[in-house]
């Protein structure tokens, strides 16, 4: 009986040991499954997806040097070739100058000049009476690619240029230069011409105004419009006294005749939309001062900045606009404040009776002649002289785009651009500045985006966002390469594509989804889910460890 009891006890111990072994194996299995499968699966399904970005290329984009290459052709007419030319015609010459802008990447201007003689067709085009006719005849014969310049050197005795005029700048991309004084004098005039018809240090500094310290910028550097993919132009007629004045303006015809040709020329730079409106009972918000001597009302220069805000509140044009809005306001003074004149800083009346606000637009005051008889019926019918008004608004539009012409030597003669509003070489100057500004903007945008994504690690970076970033970097690099090759049109198009891609990436909505989902909130969500499952597994593992330690100690006790 005792033997049977012992055998039963041994069987029970063996069964108990087998049960414990199964428990240990089950606990280890659960722990292994949780560690080998559960943790990686949880990590994979809850990790923040971040596509790879070209951080090195973005950082290097800000260090790439700007090289602005300008193709120049100097064409000598018969009898104008200087005797001290270093080589026989034709030959090439390259001149490089560094533009002094206090920036880390250097900016170099590169003038690739070809010296040659005129062709028979060019000689026939120069055999006309006036420089204007020669400019029109030479236009089909010259290189019309954007950014290129062609300078025709005519004999000193040529009658094409008026008396006292040595340089004539046409409407296109060519100029006439009078020979004389040898090669040194000719090179001086050509250098002055390139500064007039191409980019200058001041225009490039203005394009990079966000990067250049304020002390190194000119007074007008930050007054021009920032480069944009589009602009909205709003013409507004302000009639504060409709009971006295019934104002009629044919704005649609005026826009088609005077503004649209300019916008067609600028369509290469950006997209434009034009609208108009009439606002009644809209006052300037500043009470003019009455002048007894002239029996008129005056707006002084120091009060003009206070005019914009009250008027802008009534315009409402920029509230839902994606692009910069240019406001051109025609203000007909109320009868009690007529006539109204604008004074400059010196107290002299402004000839145009208008003023412009940088990066905003312009305002013109249009006075209505007082009726001869005081018994005239009201309201007075007023037909606005749109020719006079549009001359002022187009001049203000040129100022907003930085197309104001600088002071030139008296021997220079500039041809009027006519109906188009700006010459071809002025369009090129605008494209040079906007291309450089676009590349700088892309570099700044991508650098800010890279710093944001590097600082906040739980922002999702989708593949399409990364694709836009790669596209922006590639387009910016392509734009700089095209600038160095002298292909202004291709460089500008590439810079626009770079701006578009960088803005799509920077303002992508997916970059905001996890901004306010920090790690402590993750733990607050997952701990109540995993803790009930993890506690039994951890306790079983702790029990297995204790039993293993006890088994290691048992042989020692038996000894």
C-alpha positions in Angstrom: 0.0 0.0 0.0 2.8 2.3 0.8 4.4 1.5 -2.5 1.2 2.4 -4.3 0.9 5.7 -2.4 4.5 6.6 -3.4 3.8 5.7 -7.0 0.6 7.8 -6.9 2.4 10.7 -5.3 5.2 10.5 -7.9 2.6 10.4 -10.7 0.9 13.4 -9.2 4.2 15.2 -8.9 5.1 14.3 -12.5 1.7 15.4 -13.7 2.0 18.6 -11.8 5.5 19.2 -13.2 4.2 18.5 -16.7 1.4 21.0 -16.1 3.8 23.6 -15.0 6.0 22.9 -18.0 3.0 23.4 -20.3 2.2 26.6 -18.4 5.8 27.8 -18.8 5.7 26.9 -22.5 2.4 28.7 -23.0 3.6 31.8 -21.2 6.8 31.8 -23.2 4.9 31.2 -26.4 2.6 34.1 -25.6 5.5 36.3 -24.7 7.4 35.3 -27.9 4.3 36.0 -30.1 3.8 39.4 -28.4 7.5 40.3 -28.9 8.2 38.7 -32.3 4.9 39.4 -34.0 2.8 41.8 -31.8 5.4 44.6 -31.2 6.6 44.8 -34.8 3.1 44.7 -36.1 2.0 47.4 -33.7 5.1 49.5 -34.5 4.6 49.2 -38.2 0.9 50.0 -38.1 1.2 53.0 -35.8 4.4 54.6 -37.0 4.3 57.9 -38.8 5.0 57.5 -42.5 7.7 59.9 -43.6 8.8 59.8 -47.2 12.5 60.6 -47.8 13.3 64.2 -48.7 16.4 65.6 -50.3 17.6 67.5 -47.3 21.2 67.8 -48.7 19.9 69.3 -52.0 17.7 71.7 -50.2 20.6 72.9 -48.0 22.8 73.1 -51.1 20.3 75.1 -53.0 20.9 78.2 -50.8 24.6 77.9 -51.5 24.5 77.6 -55.3 26.0 80.8 -56.9 23.9 82.8 -59.3 25.4 83.3 -62.7 23.4 85.6 -65.0 24.6 85.2 -68.6 23.6 87.8 -71.2 24.1 87.1 -74.9 25.2 90.4 -76.6 25.9 91.1 -80.3 27.9 94.1 -81.3 27.3 94.7 -85.0 29.5 97.2 -86.9 28.0 99.0 -89.9 30.4 100.0 -92.7 32.7 102.8 -91.7 32.2 102.3 -87.9 34.8 99.7 -87.1 37.4 101.1 -84.6 41.0 100.9 -85.7 42.2 99.6 -82.4 40.2 96.4 -82.3 42.3 93.7 -80.7 41.4 91.0 -83.2 39.9 90.9 -86.7 36.1 90.5 -87.0 34.3 88.3 -86.1 35.4 87.4 -82.6 34.0 86.6 -79.2 34.6 88.2 -75.8 33.5 87.2 -72.3 33.3 89.6 -69.4 32.4 88.6 -65.9 31.6 90.9 -63.0 30.5 90.1 -59.5 27.4 91.9 -58.3 28.1 93.3 -54.9 25.2 91.9 -52.8 26.0 90.9 -49.2 24.9 87.3 -49.6 26.6 84.0 -49.0 26.1 82.7 -52.6 27.9 85.0 -55.0 26.0 86.6 -57.9 28.0 87.0 -61.1 27.0 88.8 -64.3 28.5 87.2 -67.5 28.3 89.1 -70.8 29.0 86.9 -73.7 29.7 89.3 -76.6 30.0 88.6 -80.3 31.6 91.3 -82.4 30.8 91.1 -86.2 29.9 93.1 -89.2 26.4 93.9 -90.6 24.8 91.6 -93.1 23.5 93.0 -96.4 19.9 92.9 -95.0 21.0 94.8 -91.9 22.8 97.4 -94.0 19.6 97.9 -96.0 17.6 98.2 -92.7 20.0 100.9 -91.5 19.7 102.9 -94.8 16.6 104.8 -93.6 15.9 108.3 -92.5 15.3 108.0 -88.7 16.4 105.8 -85.8 12.8 104.7 -85.2 12.4 103.4 -88.7 15.8 101.6 -88.4 14.6 100.0 -85.1 11.4 98.7 -86.8 13.3 97.4 -89.8 16.0 95.7 -87.8 13.6 93.9 -85.4 12.8 91.0 -87.7 16.6 90.5 -88.5 17.9 90.2 -84.9 18.0 87.6 -82.2 14.6 87.9 -80.5 15.3 85.5 -77.6 14.5 86.9 -74.2 17.5 88.5 -72.4 19.6 88.9 -75.6 20.8 92.4 -76.7 21.9 93.6 -80.2 23.8 96.8 -80.5 24.4 98.3 -83.9 27.4 100.7 -84.2 26.9 103.3 -86.9 29.5 105.8 -88.3 30.1 109.0 -86.4 28.7 111.0 -89.3 25.5 109.0 -89.5 22.3 111.0 -89.7 20.3 108.2 -88.1 20.9 109.7 -84.6 19.8 113.3 -83.9 22.4 115.9 -83.1 23.9 115.4 -79.6 22.5 111.9 -79.3 25.1 109.1 -79.3 22.9 106.2 -78.1 19.4 105.3 -79.2 17.5 102.6 -77.3 14.6 101.2 -79.3 11.4 99.4 -78.3 12.8 95.9 -78.9 16.1 94.4 -77.8 18.4 96.5 -79.9 20.1 99.9 -79.8 22.0 102.2 -82.1 25.4 103.5 -80.9 27.4 106.2 -82.6 31.1 105.3 -83.3 33.8 107.7 -82.3 36.6 108.0 -79.7 38.1 104.6 -80.3 37.4 101.2 -78.7 37.6 102.6 -75.1 34.8 105.1 -75.6 32.8 102.5 -77.4 33.1 100.0 -74.6 32.1 102.6 -72.1 28.9 103.3 -74.1 28.2 99.6 -74.4 28.6 99.0 -70.7 26.2 101.9 -70.0 23.8 100.3 -72.5 23.9 96.9 -70.8 23.1 98.6 -67.5 20.1 100.3 -69.0 18.7 97.4 -71.1 19.6 94.5 -68.8 19.7 93.8 -65.0 21.5 96.0 -62.6 23.0 95.5 -59.1 20.0 97.5 -57.7 17.4 95.5 -59.5 19.0 92.2 -58.3 19.3 93.5 -54.8 15.6 94.5 -54.9 14.7 91.0 -56.0 16.6 89.6 -53.1 15.4 92.2 -50.7 14.2 89.6 -48.1 17.8 88.3 -47.8 19.8 91.6 -48.0 20.2 93.7 -44.9 18.2 96.9 -44.9 21.2 99.1 -44.7 22.4 97.9 -48.1 19.2 98.4 -50.0 18.2 101.5 -51.9 15.1 103.5 -50.8 12.9 101.9 -53.4 14.1 98.3 -53.0 11.0 97.1 -51.1 8.5 99.2 -52.9 8.1 96.9 -55.9 5.6 94.1 -56.1 6.7 90.7 -55.0 6.9 88.1 -57.7 3.7 86.1 -58.0 2.1 83.6 -60.3 -0.9 85.9 -60.7 -2.2 89.4 -60.0 -5.7 90.8 -59.7 -6.3 94.4 -60.9 -9.3 96.3 -59.6 -10.4 99.7 -60.9 -12.8 101.5 -58.5 -14.8 104.6 -59.0 -15.5 106.4 -55.7 -18.4 108.7 -55.8 -19.0 110.1 -52.2 -21.7 112.5 -53.4 -24.1 110.8 -55.9 -26.7 113.4 -55.2 -24.5 116.1 -56.7 -22.5 114.0 -59.3 -23.8 111.4 -61.7 -20.4 110.0 -62.9 -20.1 108.0 -66.0 -16.9 106.2 -66.9 -16.4 103.8 -69.8 -14.0 101.5 -67.9 -14.5 98.5 -70.2 -13.5 100.3 -73.3 -10.6 102.0 -71.5 -9.2 98.7 -70.2 -9.4 97.1 -73.7 -7.7 100.0 -75.3 -5.0 101.0 -72.8 -4.6 98.3 -70.2 -5.0 95.1 -72.1 -2.1 95.6 -74.5 0.2 96.1 -71.4 -1.2 93.0 -69.7 -0.8 91.0 -73.0 2.9 91.9 -72.9 3.1 91.0 -69.2 1.2 87.7 -69.7 4.6 86.0 -69.8 5.3 87.2 -66.3 2.1 86.2 -64.6 -1.7 85.7 -65.1 -3.8 88.8 -64.7 -7.5 89.3 -64.0 -9.2 92.7 -64.2 -12.5 93.8 -62.6 -14.1 97.2 -61.8 -16.6 98.6 -59.4 -18.4 101.8 -58.4 -18.7 102.7 -54.7 -21.1 105.3 -53.6 -20.8 107.4 -50.4 -17.2 106.2 -50.1 -15.1 109.0 -48.6 -11.3 109.2 -48.2 -11.4 109.3 -44.4 -9.2 112.4 -44.2 -10.7 115.9 -44.1 -8.9 118.1 -46.6 -7.6 121.6 -45.6 -9.2 124.6 -47.3 -6.8 127.1 -48.8 -8.2 130.6 -49.0 -5.7 131.9 -51.6 -6.6 129.3 -54.2 -10.2 128.8 -53.0 -9.6 125.0 -53.1 -9.1 122.1 -50.8 -5.7 120.5 -50.3 -4.4 117.0 -49.2 -0.9 117.3 -47.9 1.7 114.6 -48.4 1.8 113.6 -44.8 -1.9 112.9 -44.7 -1.9 110.6 -47.8 -1.0 107.4 -45.8 -4.1 107.8 -43.7 -6.3 107.8 -46.9 -5.7 104.1 -47.7 -7.1 102.2 -44.7 -10.6 103.7 -44.6 -10.9 103.3 -48.4 -9.6 99.7 -48.4 -12.2 98.7 -45.9 -14.8 99.5 -48.5 -13.1 97.8 -51.4 -13.3 94.2 -50.2 -11.3 93.0 -53.2 -8.5 91.3 -51.3 -10.6 89.3 -48.8 -10.9 86.1 -50.9 -8.0 86.7 -53.3 -5.3 84.1 -53.8 -3.0 86.6 -55.5 -1.8 90.2 -54.8 -4.5 92.8 -55.6 -3.6 96.0 -57.3 -6.1 98.8 -56.6 -6.5 101.8 -58.8 -9.0 104.3 -57.5 -10.6 107.2 -59.2 -12.0 109.6 -56.6 -14.5 112.3 -57.5 -14.6 114.7 -54.6 -17.9 115.6 -53.0 -19.2 119.0 -54.0 -18.5 120.5 -50.5 -14.8 119.6 -50.9 -14.3 120.6 -54.6 -11.9 121.3 -56.1 -9.4 119.0 -54.3 -5.7 119.0 -55.0 -2.8 116.9 -53.7 0.4 118.5 -52.5 3.9 117.0 -52.5 6.3 117.2 -49.6 7.4 120.6 -50.7 3.9 122.0 -50.7 3.7 122.2 -54.5 0.6 120.8 -56.3 1.1 117.3 -57.9 0.6 117.7 -61.7 -1.3 114.4 -62.1 -3.3 115.0 -58.9 -2.6 111.4 -58.0 -0.4 109.3 -55.7 0.6 105.7 -55.5 1.1 103.4 -52.6 3.9 100.8 -52.9 2.7 97.2 -53.4 -0.9 98.4 -53.1 -2.0 100.6 -56.0 -2.8 104.2 -56.6 -5.4 106.9 -56.2 -6.3 109.7 -58.6 -8.5 112.7 -57.6 -10.7 113.8 -60.5 -12.2 117.2 -60.0 -15.5 118.2 -61.6 -15.8 121.7 -62.9 -18.3 123.8 -61.0 -21.4 124.7 -63.0 -21.6 128.2 -64.3 -25.1 128.8 -62.9 -25.9 128.1 -59.3 -29.4 127.1 -60.2 -28.3 124.1 -62.3 -30.2 120.9 -61.6 -28.5 118.2 -59.6 -27.0 115.7 -60.0 -24.5 117.0 -62.6 -23.7 114.5 -65.3 -19.9 113.9 -65.5 -18.1 112.1 -68.3 -14.7 111.0 -67.2 -11.8 111.6 -69.5 -10.5 108.1 -69.6 -7.4 108.9 -71.6 -6.1 111.2 -68.9 -7.0 108.7 -66.2 -5.5 105.7 -67.9 -2.2 107.6 -68.5 -1.9 108.1 -64.7 -2.9 104.5 -63.9 -0.5 102.9 -66.4 2.3 105.1 -65.0 1.5 103.8 -61.5 1.3 100.2 -62.8 4.9 100.6 -64.2 6.0 101.9 -60.8 4.5 99.0 -59.0 6.4 96.5 -61.2 9.6 98.5 -60.8 9.7 99.6 -64.4 10.4 103.3 -63.7 13.2 104.6 -65.9 16.3 105.8 -64.2 18.2 109.0 -64.9 20.2 108.6 -68.1 23.0 110.6 -69.6 21.9 113.4 -71.9 23.4 111.6 -74.9 20.9 108.7 -74.5 17.5 108.7 -76.3 14.9 106.2 -75.3 12.1 105.3 -77.7 8.6 105.4 -76.2 7.1 101.9 -75.9 3.8 103.2 -77.3 0.6 101.3 -76.8 2.2 98.2 -75.3 3.3 100.2 -72.3 6.7 98.6 -72.0 9.6 97.8 -74.3 10.9 94.3 -74.9 14.1 95.0 -73.0 12.0 96.3 -70.0 10.1 93.0 -70.0 13.5 91.2 -69.9 14.6 93.3 -66.9 11.4 92.2 -65.2 12.0 88.6 -66.0 15.6 88.7 -64.7 14.5 90.1 -61.4 11.5 87.7 -61.0 13.6 84.7 -61.9 16.2 85.4 -59.3 13.4 86.2 -56.8 11.6 83.0 -57.5 14.7 80.9 -57.0 15.4 82.7 -53.7 11.8 82.2 -52.6 11.9 78.5 -53.4 15.1 78.1 -51.4 13.6 79.9 -48.4 10.3 77.9 -48.6 12.0 74.5 -48.9 14.5 75.3 -46.1 11.6 76.4 -43.8 9.7 73.2 -44.7 12.8 71.0 -44.1 13.4 72.6 -40.7 9.8 72.2 -39.7 9.7 68.5 -40.6 13.0 67.8 -39.0 11.8 69.5 -35.7 8.4 67.8 -35.5 8.9 64.1 -36.1 5.3 63.0 -36.0 4.2 64.9 -39.1 3.3 62.6 -41.9 5.3 63.1 -45.1 3.2 61.7 -48.0 4.8 60.5 -51.3 3.1 63.3 -53.2 4.5 65.9 -50.9 8.0 64.4 -51.3 7.4 64.4 -55.1 6.6 68.1 -55.0 9.7 68.8 -53.0 11.9 66.9 -55.4 10.2 68.6 -58.3 10.8 72.0 -56.7 14.5 71.3 -56.1 15.0 70.0 -59.7 13.2 73.0 -61.2 15.2 75.5 -59.2 18.5 73.8 -60.1 17.3 73.8 -63.8 16.5 77.5 -63.5 19.9 78.4 -62.3 21.5 76.3 -65.0 19.5 78.0 -67.7 20.4 81.4 -66.2 24.1 80.5 -66.5 23.5 79.4 -70.1 21.8 82.7 -71.0 18.3 81.1 -71.6 16.2 83.6 -69.8 12.8 82.3 -71.0 13.6 78.7 -70.0 15.0 79.9 -66.7 11.9 81.9 -65.8 9.6 79.0 -66.7 11.6 76.6 -64.6 11.5 79.1 -61.7 7.7 79.4 -61.9 7.4 75.6 -61.8 9.7 75.5 -58.8 7.6 78.1 -57.0 4.4 76.2 -57.8 5.8 72.9 -56.5 7.3 74.3 -53.3 4.1 76.1 -52.4 2.1 72.9 -53.0 4.4 71.0 -50.7 4.5 73.7 -48.0 0.8 74.2 -47.9 -0.3 70.6 -48.2 -3.1 69.9 -45.7 -1.6 66.5 -44.8 1.3 68.3 -43.0 -1.1 69.6 -40.3 -3.0 66.4 -39.3 -0.7 65.3 -36.6 0.8 68.6 -35.4 -1.2 68.5 -32.1 -1.0 64.7 -31.4 2.1 64.4 -29.1 3.6 61.2 -27.8 2.0 61.5 -24.3 -1.4 61.2 -25.9 -0.3 58.1 -27.8 0.6 56.5 -24.4 -2.7 57.5 -22.9 -4.5 55.7 -25.8 -2.4 52.5 -26.0 -1.7 51.8 -22.3 -5.4 50.9 -21.4 -5.4 48.5 -24.4 -2.1 46.7 -23.8 -1.8 46.7 -20.1 -4.5 44.1 -19.4 -2.9 41.8 -21.8 0.7 42.5 -20.8 0.2 42.1 -17.0 -0.5 38.3 -17.1 2.3 37.6 -19.5 4.8 39.6 -17.4 3.6 37.9 -14.2 4.0 34.5 -15.8 7.5 35.4 -17.0 8.4 36.6 -13.5 7.1 33.3 -12.1 9.1 31.3 -14.6 12.3 33.2 -13.6 11.7 32.6 -9.9 11.2 28.8 -10.5 14.3 28.6 -12.6 16.3 30.3 -9.8 14.8 27.8 -7.3 15.8 24.8 -9.4 19.3 26.1 -9.6 19.5 26.3 -5.8 18.0 22.9 -5.0 21.1 20.8 -6.0 23.2 22.9 -3.7 20.9 22.2 -0.7 21.0 18.4 -1.4 24.8 18.4 -1.2 
